[in-house]
Amino acid sequence: MIGKLEGLNMLDTLSFDAMNTTFYFSVTSCKITNWKEVMQGWVRYVETEWSRFRANNELGQLNQLEVGEKVNISPPLFDVLQRAEDYRRKTHNLFSPYLLPQMQFHGYKDTFPFEQSQFIERAAPPMYNKETSPFLFAQNTSTVTRAAEGQIDLGGIGKGYTVQAAARWLKDIGEVAAGMVDGGGDITVWSNGCKEWKIGVAHPFQNKIDIAKLHLKNGSIATSNIIYRSWMHGDEKKHHIINGRTGLPANNNMIQATVISDNCLDAEVGAKLCLIETEMNFQNQLQNLSPTCSFLLVNDQGKVLVG
């Protein structure tokens, strides 16, 4: 996706690679002069502490807890964990942050890029599908206690949270009148109401071609597809969008989903639901997330669906 703010000539920008993607910031004047250092520090913190590929970070400490053990974590990780659990309950497990064993079972054990993963014949790991969270949250101390088994992979919702939090800081603390934060397709934009962003949605197979141009003053957009992060696992093609009820890669004939909403977390979770849920049901799922959600989908025949 590429965003362009109509009517503003003086924009300050920042771009750097993190989390296996490119983060791009474009803002009007910010009252915090070192905003670029703050943004890089925030994204680097998430990249380091929330990655499932690092055993000794905050997320790794959580995943290694035994039942009854507890750990104090940073307020942002505490917050995103609770939000992820809220989405799991709201979607009745279609979305789940507890899919690390399933990701690894299907061969997603290393960071991208890779084309082939080692196939080991074994039984599929059990799903976490209880009504309650495997963790207890103590609000006053940001302490998390393990109550049951459950392994966390924040994945896309962690990136969406990163984008949303960065945009909120720039708007509220930095008093930026108009801006955009783009974390590899998870995008939040805002303006004083007089300006408009144009955001192109790339074709799933030809990323230099746009299948649509979206116009947005304030809001968020997230795009997911089953092509970019895909690999061969033995003789099977696998991808990273996992159905939280079955533990299997999504297979509903959609290959790309773009969701537009008021905030980046709704858009991020909504895009995944569009790739998991049946065509008859995903619109209800989106409405359950937020009445403001709209979508742009591409199916495996190349047909574009809008709603």
N, C-alpha and C positions, 0 to 999 in steps of 0.2 A: 504494500500500500504506500501511496505517496500523498502527503497532505500539503496543501497550499492555502495560505490565508489570503483571501481576496481583499484588496484595498489597503494593505499595510506594506510599506516599503522597507521600514527599518525593523528588522527582526534579528535577534541574537540567537545563534544556534550552537548546538553541541551534539556531537556524534561519537560513539565509541562502541566497541564490541564487548558483549558480556552475555552470559547464559546461552551461548551458542547462537546468538543473533546480534542484530545491531539495534542499539538504542539511539533514538534521535529526539532532540528537544528543539523547539522553535518558539521563542517568546518575545513579547515586547519588553520594555525596560523592567528590570527587577530591582527592588529596593535593597535586596541582599546582594552585595557586590560579588561575593564568592559563591554564587548559586551553582556554578558549574562544578566546583569542588564538592559542594553538598550533594548534588545529584549523583556524581560519580561515586561518592562515598556510600550513599544509600544503596545504589544498585550493586556495588561490590560487596557490601555487607550481605545482601540477599543471596548473591551468587555464591558466597563462601559458606554462609551459615545455614542456608535452606536446601542445599544440594544433597540429594540422596547418594551421590557418588563420593562423598567425603564422610568417613566414618567418625571423625572426632569433632564434628561441628555440632551446633545446637540440635539440628534435626537428628543427627546420628545418636546423640545422647538420649533423645526421646525414644527412638526406635530400639535402643539397647536396654531400656528400663525393664526390670522384672515387675510382675504384678505386685503392687503395694509400694513400690519405690516411687520417689518423686524428684523433680528437678525444677530449679528456678530458671525461667527463660526470659528473653527480652520481650517487652510489650508488643512490638510488631508481630513476632512469631506467635505469641499468645493470642493476639487478635485474629490473625489469618487462620489459625487452627479452629477457633470457634466459628468463624464465618464458613469455613469449609464444612464443618459438621452441620451447620444450619442448612447449607445447600444439600447435603446428603439426605437430611430428613425431609426437606421440602420436595426433593425429587424421588423420594422413596427408594433410595439407593441406586438409581440410574447413574447419578454422579456420586463418586466416592473418593475421598482422599486416602483410603486405606487399601490401595491396589498395588503396593510395592511388590508383594510376592507374585502377583499375577503378571506384572510387567516383566519381572525377572524370568518367570516361567516361560513366557513367550519370546524370550531372547533379548529383551531390552535391559542389558546389564551394564553397558558402557555408554559413554557420551558419544553423540554423533560427531562426525559422520562415520557410519559403517554400513556395509552392504550385506554381510552374512554374519549370523550368530551361531554359536555352537548348539547343536541339538542334543539334549540328553533325555532319554526316554524315562519318564517318571510320572507319577500321579499328579494331577493338578492340585495346587495348594487350596486349602479351604477359604471360602469367602468370609469377610466380616460383614454380617448383615443384621446385627442386633439393633434393637430400637434405640439403645443408649450408646453413648460414645465410649470407646475404650479408655478414655482419659477423663479425669476429673479436674476441673479448672477452679483454682482459688483466685478470685478476682483481686483481692486486696494485696496479694503478694506476687502475682504472675507465676504462681507455682502450678505445675502439672503433675498429677499422680496417675500412674497406670492402674486401671481397674480391670482390664482384660487384654487379651492378645489383639494386635492390630498394628500393621506396619504402614507408615505414612510415606506417600509420595505426593508432594504438593504440585509439582508439574506446572500446568497452565494457570491454575488459580493463583499460584505464587507469583507468576509473572504479571498477571492481571492486577493483583494487589499492589505490586511494585509500581506499576504505571499509575494506578489510581491514587496511591499515596503521594507519589511525586507531583502529580498534577495538583492535588489538594494543597500541598506545601507551597508550590509556586504561586497559586492563586491566593491563598489565605495569608500565608506568612510573607511571601515575596511581593504580594500585591500586584501580580502580573495581570494586566487588563485582558490580554488575549494570548493564547499559547496552545501548544500541542506537545504531548508526550507519546512517542511511538516506541513500543517494545516489541519489535518483530511482528507487527500485525495486531497487537493489542494496543489500541489507540484511545486516548482521551483528549478531547479538545474543549476549549472554552473561549468565550469572548464577552465583550461588554454588550452584546446584542446587536451591534451594528455591523459586525464583520462575519464573514462566512468562510468556512473551510471547504475545499474540494478534496475528496479522498478517493483515489482510484482503487478498485478491487481487481486484483490480478487474476488472470486466467489460471486455473489449476495446473495446466500443462505448459503454458507459455507465459512466464511471469513478466515479460516485457509488454504484454498485451492486456489491457483492461477490459473486463466484461461489463463494468458499470462505473459510473462516477457519482459518488454520494456528496450531497451538500449538507453541511451540518454546522450550526453555530455553537451549540453546547451539547455534549453527550459523549458516548463511547462506542467503539466498534471493536469486535474481535472476529478473527477469521481462523478456522481450523480446517485442515484437510488430512486425508489419510495417505497422501503421496509423499510429502516431504520427509516425514519420519517413518519410513517403512524399510523393511529388510527381509531377507530370506532366512527362514528358520527351518533347517532341514529342507524339505521339498515344498514348504508352505510360505506364502507371502504374508507377513505380519505387519501391523502398524500400531501406533501408540494410543489410539482412541479405544479405551476398554469399557465395555458395558459393566457397570458396577453391580448388576444383579447376577450376571452369568460368568463374569471373569474372562470373557472372550472378546477378541477384537470386534468392533462394531461392524455390522454388515447389513445396512438398510438401503443400499444402492445409491447413497449420496457420497460424493467424494470430497466436496468442499462446502463449508457453511460459514456465512458471514452474518452476524447478529448485531443489530444496532439497538442501544438502550441508553438509559440515563447514567449508568455506571459500568465500569469495566468488568466487575465481577459477574454481574448479571449477563453481560454480553459474552464473556468467556465461557461460563457454564452453559449458557444457552446455545452457543455454537457447538459444543460437544453433544448436547442433547439432540440437536438436529441431525447429527451423524449416528446417534445411537437408537433413538426412538423411531417408530414407524411413522410414515408420512401422515397417517390418520391421526396420530397422537401428539406429534411434537409441537403443534401449534398450541394445544392445551397446556403442554409443559411450559412453553414460553410465556403464556399468559399467567401461569401460576408464579413464574419468576417475577414478572413485571408486566403490567398492561401496556407499557411503552415499547416493548420488544417488537422489532420487525426483523425480517430475514431476507437473505439472498443466497440461494442454494444452487449447486451444480450437481446433477446426477451422473451416473456412470455412462450415460448416453450423450453427455454434453449439454443436456437441456438445462436452462436456467429457470428456477422457480422463485417468485417474489411474493412476499406477503407481509 
